[in-house]
Amino acid sequence: MQRIQIGPWEIEYDREATRAAYAAMSSDGYCDCQGCRNYLANMRTLPETARQFFNSLGIEPEKYSSLGCAIATGEDEFHYDGWYNFVGQHPSGEDIRLEYTHKLTENLWVGLTTSLALVPEVIPEKQALQLEFSASMPWLLNEPKEECYQYREGD
């Protein structure tokens, strides 16, 4: 296990075990709606520093554990929430409550939690942590937006 500081938390993680788990994951079965495909298009164009962060944990950014629907926040801007799971632990054993404290890019924030959900079968749940994200992303698909997206002003 290696150690890394993410926001206020120092955690232990196993990059190679996570890489092996992601290599065993299939991308089949992911939602094929425009919003999800747009998220994947954005993940393929991540800035190098963000890509390096995911890679350092062994995570393939195109293989999310969960992805929330695209919510239009402007003409060509969409908000996404979701998470990735990886092999790791919090050394103290105490719970980590989710806070988006680690800024990967101007519009992509991540946080950790020990409260797990929808952990892929290839990652042992007793050895998993959850990296959650909140992001605003542009429309990158080379196709018109055909699905209904509603512009949301502040709640």
C-alpha positions in Angstrom: 0.0 0.0 0.0 1.1 3.5 -0.8 0.0 6.7 0.9 -1.5 9.9 -0.6 -3.0 13.1 0.7 -6.4 13.9 -0.8 -7.8 17.1 0.7 -7.6 16.7 4.5 -7.2 12.9 4.4 -4.2 10.8 4.2 -5.1 7.4 2.9 -3.5 4.2 1.9 -4.2 2.7 -1.5 -3.1 -0.1 -3.8 -2.6 1.2 -7.2 -1.7 -2.1 -8.9 -4.7 -3.9 -7.3 -7.0 -1.1 -8.5 -5.4 -1.1 -12.0 -6.0 -4.9 -12.2 -9.6 -4.4 -11.1 -10.2 -1.7 -13.7 -8.6 -3.8 -16.4 -11.1 -6.6 -15.6 -14.1 -4.2 -15.7 -16.1 -4.0 -18.9 -17.5 -0.8 -20.3 -20.4 -2.8 -21.6 -23.7 -1.9 -19.9 -22.9 1.8 -19.4 -25.7 4.1 -20.2 -25.7 5.2 -23.8 -27.6 8.5 -23.4 -26.2 11.7 -24.7 -25.4 13.0 -21.2 -23.4 10.0 -20.3 -21.6 9.9 -23.6 -20.8 13.6 -23.2 -19.3 12.8 -19.8 -17.1 10.1 -21.3 -16.0 12.5 -24.1 -14.9 15.0 -21.4 -13.0 12.3 -19.5 -11.1 11.5 -22.7 -9.9 15.1 -22.9 -9.0 15.6 -19.2 -6.0 17.9 -18.6 -2.8 15.9 -17.9 -2.7 16.8 -14.2 -6.2 15.4 -13.7 -5.4 12.3 -15.7 -2.2 11.7 -13.7 -4.2 12.0 -10.4 -6.7 9.2 -11.5 -3.7 7.2 -12.9 -1.8 7.5 -9.6 -4.7 5.7 -7.8 -5.1 3.1 -10.6 -8.5 4.5 -11.8 -9.5 4.6 -15.4 -11.6 7.8 -15.6 -13.8 6.4 -18.4 -15.0 3.6 -16.1 -17.1 5.2 -13.4 -18.9 3.3 -10.7 -21.9 5.6 -10.8 -22.7 8.7 -12.9 -25.6 11.1 -12.2 -27.6 12.6 -15.1 -26.3 15.6 -16.9 -28.1 18.7 -15.6 -27.9 21.7 -17.9 -26.5 24.7 -16.0 -26.2 26.9 -19.0 -26.4 26.8 -22.8 -23.5 24.4 -23.3 -22.5 23.5 -19.7 -23.7 20.4 -17.8 -23.3 19.4 -14.1 -22.3 15.8 -13.2 -22.0 13.9 -9.9 -20.8 10.4 -9.4 -18.0 8.3 -8.1 -15.2 5.8 -8.7 -14.2 3.0 -6.3 -10.6 1.9 -5.7 -8.6 -0.4 -3.4 -7.6 1.6 -0.4 -8.3 2.3 3.3 -8.2 5.1 5.8 -5.4 4.0 8.2 -7.2 5.3 11.3 -10.3 3.3 10.4 -12.5 6.2 11.1 -15.3 7.2 8.7 -14.6 9.8 6.1 -17.5 12.0 5.5 -17.7 13.3 1.9 -16.5 16.9 1.2 -15.4 18.0 -2.2 -12.0 19.4 -1.0 -9.6 18.4 -3.8 -9.7 20.5 -7.0 -8.5 18.6 -10.0 -9.4 21.2 -12.6 -11.3 24.5 -12.6 -14.6 22.6 -12.9 -13.8 19.2 -11.4 -13.7 18.6 -7.7 -13.3 15.3 -5.8 -13.7 14.0 -2.3 -13.4 10.8 -0.4 -15.9 8.8 1.6 -15.9 5.5 3.4 -19.7 5.2 2.8 -19.7 2.9 -0.2 -22.3 2.3 -2.9 -22.4 0.3 -6.1 -18.9 -1.1 -5.7 -17.9 -3.0 -8.8 -17.6 -6.8 -8.1 -13.9 -6.8 -9.1 -13.1 -4.5 -6.1 -13.4 -6.2 -2.7 -15.8 -4.0 -0.7 -13.9 -4.5 2.6 -10.8 -3.0 0.8 -12.5 -0.1 -1.0 -12.8 3.6 -0.7 -15.0 5.8 -2.8 -13.8 8.8 -4.8 -16.7 11.1 -5.5 -16.7 13.9 -8.0 -18.7 17.0 -8.8 -18.1 18.6 -12.2 -19.3 21.2 -14.7 -18.4 20.1 -18.2 -19.0 21.5 -21.7 -21.0 19.8 -24.4 -18.3 18.0 -26.5 -20.4 15.6 -28.7 -20.5 16.5 -32.3 -24.3 16.0 -32.5 -27.2 18.2 -31.5 -28.6 17.9 -28.1 -31.8 15.9 -28.7 -32.7 14.8 -25.2 -34.6 17.1 -22.9 -32.3 19.0 -20.6 -33.7 21.7 -18.3 -31.8 24.8 -17.4 -31.7 25.0 -13.6 -31.2 28.2 -11.8 -30.0 28.1 -8.2 -32.3 26.1 -5.9 
